[in-house]
Amino acid sequence: MSDRAEESLEGAEQVRYDQARYVEDGQYEPLLSEKDLTRVDIGDTGSDADGSDDGASADSPLPDDLTRDSLELPELSEPELARHYTRLSQMIYGIDSGPYPLGSCTMKYNPKFTEDVAALPSGAVHPDRSERSIQGTLEVLYRLQDYLGRIGGMDAVTLQPPAGAAGEFVGIRVAAAYHEHNGEGHRDEVIVPESAHGTNFATAALGGYDVVSLPSDDDGRVDLDALEAALSENTAALMLTNPNTLGLFERDIEEIAEMVHDVGGLLYYDGANLNALLGRARPGDMGFDVMHYNVHKTFATPHGGGGPGAGPVGVVDELAPFLPAPRVREADEDGEGDESTYELFDPEQTIGHVHGYQGNWLVLVKAFAYIARLGDEGLTDASAKAVLNANYLASQIEYDVPYEPFHHEFVASAGDQDAADVAKRMLDYGVHPPTTKWPEIVPEALMTEPTEIESKDTLDRLAAAFNAVVDEDDATLEAAPDRTTARRIDQTAAARSPRLSWHALDDADER
C-alpha cells in the first residue's frame, strides 16, 4: 500500500473515531492537539534579530523543573480554529443562552449598551494620570458614589472593593476600625444568622472575629429571643441580608436595629438581595450602618467568575472617616489656581488602600450606565418585575415552597428526591437548574431566582422543566444528565484528585 493510501486510511479511521465519540457523548469536539497530529515545534526559534542564537535554549533564571526546551503546538488553519471555538461556545450554557435561575446568585442578562459604553476609547484612562486630566472620569465616579448612596440610604461610598466578598471584608474592617477608634477593641463577636450567605461567616472570621450563629424562627426570619441572647458588650456587628436567603423580608428590622445599637454594635447589610428593594426601601432607612453593593446582582454588570467585579461599600456619617483611600469629592472652590471640579482625597481615619485606583473602573462604568439609563422609574420597575417573576414561577411548579410571602427569590423543597439529582436532570430539559442544597433550613433545597429579565413564556418553560422532573424515578435522576456534552461525573473524585493537565496517547483506541 502506498504512503498516501496509508495516510488516507489513517485519516478515515480518525474520522470514524471522532464520529463515534460524537454519537456516544451526544456532542464531542476534539482538542486542537487531537485535530492536528502533526505539530509544529517552536522550541528552536533560530537566530535573533541581532544574529545571536538564543531562542528557547537560552539560559533561564527559572529552575530546570519549571522550564522546557520546546513547545509543541498544533498547526491549524483559521477556519478550523474558528469552527473549533464556535462549537465549544455552543456547548456552553450562559445567560445569553437561556434562563439562569440560580437562587441568591442573581444571574442577570448584561445589556450590551453598557459594554459599548465601557469600550469607548475615552474610557481607557491610565490610573497615573493627573487629576486635572481625568476630570470626566472623576465625575463619573463621583456621580456613581452619589447614585449608590441615595439608592442605599448611605452617607458615603467607596468604589474600591473588586467584588462582593471584598466589599464584605472592607465593611467589616471599617467596623473594626470604628470600634478601635472609640476604645472598644474588646468587641470580638459578629452575629450571623444561619440563613445568611456563606461569605458572611467567612468574612467575619477573616476579619478576626468570633462568629456567633443565629437560628431562625419558625417563619424563617430572625428569632428575636435568640438575638437578644446573643447580643452583648462584645458584639461588634450583626450581618444581615434583607430580604434574607429565603426571599423573606425581615418585618422586625427596625426592632432588630434598635437591639443591636442598644448594645453598641453595628448593623451590616449584605447587598446580595438589594434588587428586591430598588426604589421601594433603603437599608439606611431601616437602621443599617454599613452595606456592600453587588453591582452584578443589582445593576447588571458582569458576574465576575474569577475576573473583574465590583463591590462598593456604603456607610453612615459616623463610619465615613474610616473608608478606604482615596475617595472622590468635589474640589474646594477656594483652592488656589486649581480649576479642577473633582479631586481625590484620603479620609481622616482611613483603613488604607484595598485596591488599585478606584476599583475595577470599567465595571463601575457599566454600573453607572445601567443606573443612569433606567433612572428612578426603571429601577423601581425592575424590582417589581423581580418580585412578580419569582412569585409567578413559584405558583407554577409542583414542588413544595414552604415559606411565603417572599420577594425576588424562593426556596422550594425537592422532598424525597435528591436536590442535586433534580438539578442534573433539569439540564436534560434544556434549562439551567437552581441553586441546590442551600440554605439548609429547607430540606433538599431548590433555591430559585428568575430575576426581572425573564418573560412569562420563559417562566412557563422553566416551570415545565421543574414539573417534568417531579414524578421521575430515582434511576432516571441518578443517571442524569444524559443529553449534555459532559455526562454525569464523579464530583468527589474530581475535587479530590483533579487532573490538571492533558497528555495525548499514541493509540487512538486507548483514548
C-alpha positions as CSV (number, residue, x, y, z in Angstrom):
1,M,0.0,0.0,0.0
2,S,1.3,3.4,-0.9
3,D,2.2,6.0,1.7
4,R,-0.7,8.2,0.5
5,A,-3.2,5.3,0.8
6,E,-2.0,4.6,4.4
7,E,-2.4,8.2,5.3
8,S,-5.9,8.2,3.8
9,L,-6.8,5.1,5.8
10,E,-5.5,6.6,9.0
11,G,-7.5,9.8,8.3
12,A,-10.7,7.8,7.7
13,E,-10.1,5.9,11.0
14,Q,-9.7,9.2,12.8
15,V,-13.0,10.5,11.3
16,R,-14.8,7.3,12.4
17,Y,-13.3,7.6,15.9
18,D,-14.4,11.3,16.1
19,Q,-17.9,10.3,14.8
20,A,-18.1,7.5,17.4
21,R,-17.3,9.9,20.1
22,Y,-19.8,12.4,18.8
23,V,-22.6,9.8,18.9
24,E,-21.5,8.4,22.2
25,D,-21.2,11.7,24.0
26,G,-24.1,13.4,22.2
27,Q,-21.7,16.2,21.1
28,Y,-17.9,15.9,21.0
29,E,-15.3,18.4,20.0
30,P,-11.8,17.1,19.8
31,L,-8.9,19.1,21.3
32,L,-6.8,21.1,19.0
33,S,-4.0,18.6,19.5
34,E,-6.3,15.8,18.5
35,K,-7.3,17.6,15.3
36,D,-3.7,18.0,14.2
37,L,-1.4,15.1,14.9
38,T,1.5,16.8,13.1
39,R,2.6,19.6,15.3
40,V,4.9,22.5,14.9
41,D,7.9,22.5,17.2
42,I,8.6,26.1,18.1
43,G,11.2,25.4,20.7
44,D,14.1,26.3,18.3
45,T,13.4,29.8,17.3
46,G,16.6,30.2,15.4
47,S,18.7,33.3,15.4
48,D,17.5,36.6,16.9
49,A,17.5,39.9,15.1
50,D,21.0,40.7,16.3
51,G,22.3,37.4,14.9
52,S,22.6,35.7,18.2
53,D,21.3,32.2,18.6
54,D,19.4,32.5,21.9
55,G,15.9,31.2,21.1
56,A,14.3,28.9,23.6
57,S,17.6,27.3,24.5
58,A,18.8,30.4,26.2
59,D,19.7,30.2,29.9
60,S,16.7,30.8,32.1
61,P,16.7,32.1,35.7
62,L,13.9,29.7,36.5
63,P,14.6,26.2,38.0
64,D,15.0,23.4,35.4
65,D,11.8,21.7,36.5
66,L,9.9,24.8,35.6
67,T,11.3,25.3,32.1
68,R,11.1,23.3,28.9
69,D,13.3,23.3,25.8
70,S,10.5,23.2,23.3
71,L,6.8,23.7,23.0
72,E,4.7,21.7,20.6
73,L,1.6,23.5,19.1
74,P,-0.9,22.2,16.5
75,E,-0.8,23.9,13.2
76,L,-4.4,24.6,12.1
77,S,-6.0,27.0,9.6
78,E,-8.1,29.9,10.6
79,P,-11.4,28.2,9.5
80,E,-10.5,25.2,11.6
81,L,-9.8,27.4,14.6
82,A,-13.0,29.5,14.1
83,R,-15.2,26.4,13.9
84,H,-13.5,24.8,16.8
85,Y,-14.2,27.7,19.2
86,T,-17.6,28.3,17.8
87,R,-18.6,24.6,18.5
88,L,-17.2,24.9,22.0
89,S,-19.2,28.1,22.6
90,Q,-22.3,26.2,21.5
91,M,-21.7,23.6,24.2
92,I,-21.7,26.2,27.0
93,Y,-24.8,27.4,28.8
94,G,-24.8,31.0,29.7
95,I,-27.1,33.9,30.4
96,D,-27.2,34.7,26.7
97,S,-28.4,31.2,26.0
98,G,-31.4,31.0,28.3
99,P,-32.7,31.4,31.9
100,Y,-30.2,31.0,34.6
101,P,-32.3,30.9,37.9
102,L,-29.5,30.4,40.4
103,G,-31.0,31.5,43.7
104,S,-29.0,34.1,45.5
105,C,-26.5,34.4,42.7
106,T,-28.8,36.7,40.7
107,M,-27.6,35.8,37.2
108,K,-28.8,38.8,35.2
109,Y,-28.5,39.4,31.5
110,N,-25.9,42.1,30.9
111,P,-27.3,44.7,28.4
112,K,-24.9,45.2,25.6
113,F,-25.2,49.0,25.6
114,T,-23.1,49.0,28.8
115,E,-20.4,47.1,27.1
116,D,-20.4,49.7,24.3
117,V,-20.0,52.5,26.9
118,A,-17.1,50.7,28.6
119,A,-15.4,50.1,25.3
120,L,-15.3,53.8,24.4
121,P,-11.7,55.0,23.7
122,S,-12.2,57.8,26.2
123,G,-12.7,55.2,28.9
124,A,-9.2,53.9,28.6
125,V,-7.7,56.0,31.4
126,H,-4.3,55.3,32.9
127,P,-4.5,55.4,36.7
128,D,-1.4,57.5,37.0
129,R,-2.7,60.5,35.0
130,S,-3.1,63.7,36.9
131,E,-6.5,64.7,38.4
132,R,-6.8,67.7,36.1
133,S,-6.5,65.5,33.0
134,I,-9.2,63.0,34.1
135,Q,-12.0,65.2,35.3
136,G,-14.6,63.3,33.3
137,T,-13.5,60.0,34.9
138,L,-13.7,61.5,38.4
139,E,-17.1,63.0,37.6
140,V,-18.5,59.5,36.7
141,L,-17.0,58.1,39.9
142,Y,-18.4,60.9,42.0
143,R,-21.8,60.6,40.5
144,L,-21.8,56.8,40.9
145,Q,-20.9,57.3,44.6
146,D,-23.9,59.6,44.8
147,Y,-26.2,57.2,43.0
148,L,-25.3,54.3,45.2
149,G,-25.5,56.4,48.4
150,R,-29.0,57.6,47.5
151,I,-30.1,54.1,46.5
152,G,-28.9,52.5,49.7
153,G,-29.6,55.4,52.1
154,M,-25.9,55.7,52.9
155,D,-24.0,58.9,53.5
156,A,-20.6,58.0,52.0
157,V,-19.5,55.3,49.5
158,T,-16.2,53.8,48.4
159,L,-15.9,52.2,45.0
160,Q,-12.6,50.3,45.6
161,P,-13.6,46.7,46.5
162,P,-13.3,44.5,43.4
163,A,-16.1,42.1,44.3
164,G,-18.9,41.5,46.7
165,A,-16.9,39.3,49.1
166,A,-14.1,42.0,49.1
167,G,-16.8,44.6,49.9
168,E,-17.9,42.5,52.9
169,F,-14.3,42.4,54.1
170,V,-13.9,46.1,53.7
171,G,-17.2,46.7,55.5
172,I,-16.1,44.6,58.5
173,R,-12.7,46.2,58.6
174,V,-14.3,49.6,58.6
175,A,-16.5,48.5,61.5
176,A,-13.4,47.2,63.3
177,A,-11.6,50.5,62.8
178,Y,-14.6,52.4,64.1
179,H,-14.8,50.3,67.3
180,E,-11.0,50.5,67.8
181,H,-11.1,54.3,67.4
182,N,-13.8,54.5,70.0
183,G,-11.7,52.5,72.5
184,E,-13.9,49.4,72.1
185,G,-11.5,47.0,70.6
186,H,-12.8,44.4,73.0
187,R,-15.7,43.8,70.7
188,D,-14.7,40.5,69.2
189,E,-18.0,38.9,68.1
190,V,-20.0,39.1,64.9
191,I,-23.5,37.6,64.8
192,V,-24.5,35.9,61.6
193,P,-28.0,34.3,61.0
194,E,-28.0,30.7,59.8
195,S,-29.9,31.9,56.7
196,A,-27.0,34.2,55.7
197,H,-24.7,33.9,52.8
198,G,-21.7,31.7,53.4
199,T,-19.4,34.6,52.7
200,N,-20.8,36.4,55.8
201,F,-19.4,33.7,58.1
202,A,-16.1,33.6,56.2
203,T,-15.8,37.4,56.2
204,A,-16.3,37.7,60.0
205,A,-13.7,35.0,60.7
206,L,-11.3,36.5,58.2
207,G,-11.8,39.9,59.9
208,G,-10.6,38.3,63.2
209,Y,-14.0,37.9,64.8
210,D,-15.6,35.0,66.6
211,V,-18.8,34.0,64.7
212,V,-22.0,33.7,66.6
213,S,-24.6,31.7,64.6
214,L,-28.1,32.9,65.0
215,P,-31.0,30.4,64.4
216,S,-34.2,31.3,62.5
217,D,-37.7,31.3,64.0
218,D,-40.5,29.1,62.6
219,D,-41.2,31.7,59.9
220,G,-37.7,31.6,58.5
221,R,-36.8,35.1,59.9
222,V,-34.5,36.3,62.7
223,D,-35.5,34.9,66.1
224,L,-35.7,38.0,68.3
225,D,-35.3,36.0,71.5
226,A,-32.2,34.2,70.1
227,L,-30.8,37.6,69.0
228,E,-31.3,39.1,72.5
229,A,-29.5,36.2,74.0
230,A,-26.6,36.6,71.5
231,L,-26.1,40.3,71.9
232,S,-23.6,41.6,74.5
233,E,-20.9,44.2,75.1
234,N,-18.7,42.0,72.9
235,T,-20.9,42.4,69.8
236,A,-19.2,44.2,67.0
237,A,-21.9,43.8,64.4
238,L,-24.8,41.8,63.1
239,M,-24.5,40.8,59.4
240,L,-28.0,40.6,57.9
241,T,-29.5,40.1,54.4
242,N,-32.9,41.7,53.9
243,P,-34.8,40.1,52.3
244,N,-33.0,37.0,53.6
245,T,-31.9,34.0,51.6
246,L,-35.4,32.5,51.8
247,G,-36.7,35.6,50.0
248,L,-38.4,36.7,53.2
249,F,-38.4,40.4,54.3
250,E,-37.4,40.8,58.0
251,R,-40.5,42.5,59.3
252,D,-38.9,43.3,62.6
253,I,-35.9,45.1,61.0
254,E,-36.4,48.3,63.0
255,E,-36.6,46.5,66.3
256,I,-33.5,44.4,65.3
257,A,-31.6,47.6,64.5
258,E,-32.6,49.1,67.9
259,M,-31.5,46.0,69.7
260,V,-28.1,45.9,68.0
261,H,-27.5,49.6,68.6
262,D,-28.5,49.4,72.2
263,V,-25.5,47.2,73.0
264,G,-23.2,49.4,70.9
265,G,-23.0,47.1,67.9
266,L,-23.3,48.0,64.2
267,L,-25.8,46.6,61.7
268,Y,-24.3,45.4,58.5
269,Y,-26.3,44.9,55.3
270,D,-25.4,42.3,52.8
271,G,-26.5,43.8,49.5
272,A,-27.0,40.5,47.7
273,N,-30.7,40.9,47.7
274,L,-31.0,44.7,47.2
275,N,-32.6,44.1,43.7
276,A,-35.8,43.2,45.6
277,L,-35.9,46.6,47.2
278,L,-34.8,49.1,44.5
279,G,-36.9,52.2,44.6
280,R,-39.1,50.9,47.4
281,A,-36.9,50.7,50.6
282,R,-33.4,51.6,51.6
283,P,-31.2,49.8,54.1
284,G,-30.1,53.1,55.6
285,D,-33.7,54.0,56.5
286,M,-34.0,50.6,58.2
287,G,-31.2,51.3,60.6
288,F,-28.2,49.7,58.8
289,D,-24.8,51.4,59.4
290,V,-22.7,49.8,56.6
291,M,-23.5,47.8,53.5
292,H,-21.9,46.5,50.3
293,Y,-23.4,46.6,46.9
294,N,-23.2,43.6,44.5
295,V,-23.3,45.6,41.2
296,H,-23.5,42.3,39.2
297,K,-26.7,41.3,41.0
298,T,-28.3,44.7,41.3
299,F,-27.1,46.7,38.3
300,A,-26.4,44.0,35.7
301,T,-22.6,44.2,35.4
302,P,-20.5,41.0,34.7
303,H,-20.7,38.5,37.5
304,G,-17.0,38.0,37.7
305,G,-16.3,34.3,37.6
306,G,-12.9,34.9,38.9
307,G,-12.4,38.0,36.8
308,P,-13.1,41.7,37.5
309,G,-16.1,42.6,39.6
310,A,-17.1,45.4,41.9
311,G,-18.4,45.6,45.5
312,P,-18.8,49.2,46.6
313,V,-19.4,49.9,50.3
314,G,-21.6,52.5,51.8
315,V,-21.6,53.8,55.3
316,V,-23.4,56.3,57.6
317,D,-21.6,59.5,58.5
318,E,-20.0,58.1,61.7
319,L,-18.1,55.5,59.7
320,A,-17.2,57.7,56.7
321,P,-13.7,58.7,58.1
322,F,-12.6,55.0,58.1
323,L,-13.4,54.3,54.4
324,P,-10.5,53.2,52.1
325,A,-8.3,55.8,50.4
326,P,-8.7,57.6,48.1
327,R,-12.3,58.7,47.5
328,V,-13.6,61.3,45.1
329,R,-15.2,64.6,46.1
330,E,-16.0,68.0,44.6
331,A,-12.9,70.2,44.8
332,D,-12.7,73.1,47.2
333,E,-13.8,76.2,45.3
334,D,-11.4,78.2,47.4
335,G,-8.4,76.3,46.1
336,E,-5.5,78.4,44.7
337,G,-5.5,78.3,41.0
338,D,-6.8,74.8,40.5
339,E,-9.6,74.7,38.1
340,S,-10.5,71.1,38.8
341,T,-14.1,70.3,39.7
342,Y,-13.3,66.9,41.3
343,E,-10.4,65.6,43.4
344,L,-9.2,62.6,45.2
345,F,-8.7,62.7,49.0
346,D,-7.9,60.4,51.9
347,P,-10.5,60.0,54.7
348,E,-9.1,61.1,58.1
349,Q,-9.0,57.7,59.7
350,T,-8.8,55.6,56.6
351,I,-8.2,51.8,56.8
352,G,-5.9,52.4,53.8
353,H,-5.8,51.1,50.2
354,V,-7.7,47.9,49.4
355,H,-7.5,48.0,45.6
356,G,-5.6,50.0,43.0
357,Y,-7.0,53.3,41.9
358,Q,-10.8,53.4,42.3
359,G,-11.6,49.7,41.9
360,N,-12.3,48.0,38.6
361,W,-13.1,51.1,36.7
362,L,-14.8,49.7,33.6
363,V,-17.1,47.5,35.7
364,L,-18.1,50.6,37.6
365,V,-18.7,52.4,34.3
366,K,-21.2,49.7,33.3
367,A,-23.0,50.0,36.7
368,F,-23.2,53.8,36.2
369,A,-24.5,53.4,32.7
370,Y,-27.2,50.9,33.8
371,I,-28.4,53.1,36.7
372,A,-28.4,56.3,34.5
373,R,-30.3,54.6,31.7
374,L,-33.0,53.1,33.9
375,G,-33.4,56.1,36.3
376,D,-35.7,56.1,39.3
377,E,-38.7,54.7,37.4
378,G,-36.8,52.0,35.7
379,L,-35.0,50.7,38.8
380,T,-38.4,50.7,40.7
381,D,-39.9,48.7,37.8
382,A,-37.0,46.2,37.8
383,S,-37.6,45.4,41.5
384,A,-41.3,45.0,40.8
385,K,-40.7,42.5,38.0
386,A,-38.1,40.6,40.0
387,V,-40.7,40.0,42.8
388,L,-43.5,39.3,40.3
389,N,-41.5,36.7,38.3
390,A,-40.4,34.9,41.5
391,N,-43.9,34.6,42.8
392,Y,-45.3,33.6,39.5
393,L,-42.8,30.8,38.9
394,A,-43.3,29.5,42.5
395,S,-47.0,29.3,41.8
396,Q,-46.5,27.2,38.7
397,I,-44.2,24.5,40.0
398,E,-45.3,21.3,41.7
399,Y,-42.5,21.2,44.3
400,D,-43.4,22.5,47.8
401,V,-42.4,26.1,48.7
402,P,-42.6,26.1,52.5
403,Y,-42.0,29.8,53.2
404,E,-44.1,32.8,52.0
405,P,-44.8,35.5,51.1
406,F,-41.4,36.0,49.5
407,H,-39.8,38.6,47.3
408,H,-37.4,38.2,44.4
409,E,-36.4,34.5,45.1
410,F,-37.9,31.5,46.7
411,V,-36.7,28.1,48.1
412,A,-38.6,25.0,47.1
413,S,-38.0,21.6,48.6
414,A,-37.3,18.5,46.4
415,G,-38.9,16.4,49.1
416,D,-37.9,12.7,48.8
417,Q,-35.8,13.5,45.8
418,D,-32.1,14.4,45.9
419,A,-31.9,18.1,45.0
420,A,-28.6,17.6,43.2
421,D,-30.1,14.9,41.1
422,V,-33.1,17.1,40.3
423,A,-30.7,19.8,39.1
424,K,-28.8,17.5,36.9
425,R,-32.0,16.1,35.3
426,M,-33.2,19.7,34.6
427,L,-30.2,20.1,32.3
428,D,-31.7,17.4,30.1
429,Y,-34.7,19.7,29.6
430,G,-32.6,22.5,28.2
431,V,-32.6,24.9,31.2
432,H,-30.1,25.7,33.9
433,P,-31.2,24.4,37.3
434,P,-31.5,26.5,40.5
435,T,-29.1,26.5,43.4
436,T,-29.3,23.3,45.4
437,K,-28.8,22.1,49.0
438,W,-28.8,25.6,50.4
439,P,-30.0,27.2,52.7
440,E,-30.1,24.1,54.9
441,I,-33.2,25.4,56.6
442,V,-35.2,23.8,53.7
443,P,-34.6,20.1,53.2
444,E,-33.2,19.3,49.7
445,A,-33.4,23.0,48.9
446,L,-34.0,24.3,45.3
447,M,-33.2,28.0,45.6
448,T,-34.6,29.8,42.7
449,E,-34.3,33.4,41.4
450,P,-35.6,34.1,37.8
451,T,-34.8,37.8,38.1
452,E,-36.8,40.6,36.3
453,I,-35.4,39.9,32.9
454,E,-37.4,36.8,32.0
455,S,-40.7,36.8,30.1
456,K,-43.8,34.8,31.1
457,D,-43.1,32.4,28.3
458,T,-39.7,31.7,29.7
459,L,-41.0,31.3,33.2
460,D,-43.6,28.8,31.8
461,R,-40.8,26.8,30.2
462,L,-38.8,26.8,33.5
463,A,-41.9,25.6,35.3
464,A,-42.4,22.8,32.8
465,A,-38.8,21.6,33.3
466,F,-39.3,21.6,37.1
467,N,-42.6,19.7,36.8
468,A,-41.2,17.2,34.3
469,V,-38.7,16.0,37.0
470,V,-41.2,15.8,39.8
471,D,-42.5,12.3,39.1
472,E,-39.4,10.8,37.6
473,D,-37.9,7.7,39.3
474,D,-34.6,7.5,41.1
475,A,-32.9,5.6,38.4
476,T,-33.6,8.3,35.9
477,L,-32.4,11.0,38.2
478,E,-29.3,9.2,39.2
479,A,-28.2,8.7,35.6
480,A,-28.9,12.3,34.6
481,P,-27.8,14.3,32.7
482,D,-27.7,12.1,29.5
483,R,-28.3,14.7,26.8
484,T,-25.5,17.1,27.6
485,T,-21.9,17.3,26.2
486,A,-20.5,16.4,29.6
487,R,-22.3,13.5,31.2
488,R,-22.6,12.6,34.9
489,I,-19.2,13.0,36.6
490,D,-17.8,11.9,39.9
491,Q,-17.7,15.3,41.6
492,T,-16.0,14.0,44.7
493,A,-13.2,12.3,42.7
494,A,-12.8,15.4,40.5
495,A,-12.4,17.6,43.6
496,R,-10.0,15.3,45.5
497,S,-7.9,14.1,42.5
498,P,-8.1,16.7,39.8
499,R,-6.4,16.1,36.5
500,L,-4.7,19.4,35.8
501,S,-3.0,18.5,32.5
502,W,-3.9,16.5,29.4
503,H,-1.5,14.0,27.8
504,A,-2.1,12.6,24.3
505,L,-1.9,8.8,23.9
506,D,-0.3,7.3,20.8
507,D,-3.1,4.8,20.2
508,A,-6.4,6.4,19.4
509,D,-8.2,3.3,20.6
510,E,-6.9,3.9,24.1
511,R,-8.1,7.4,24.4
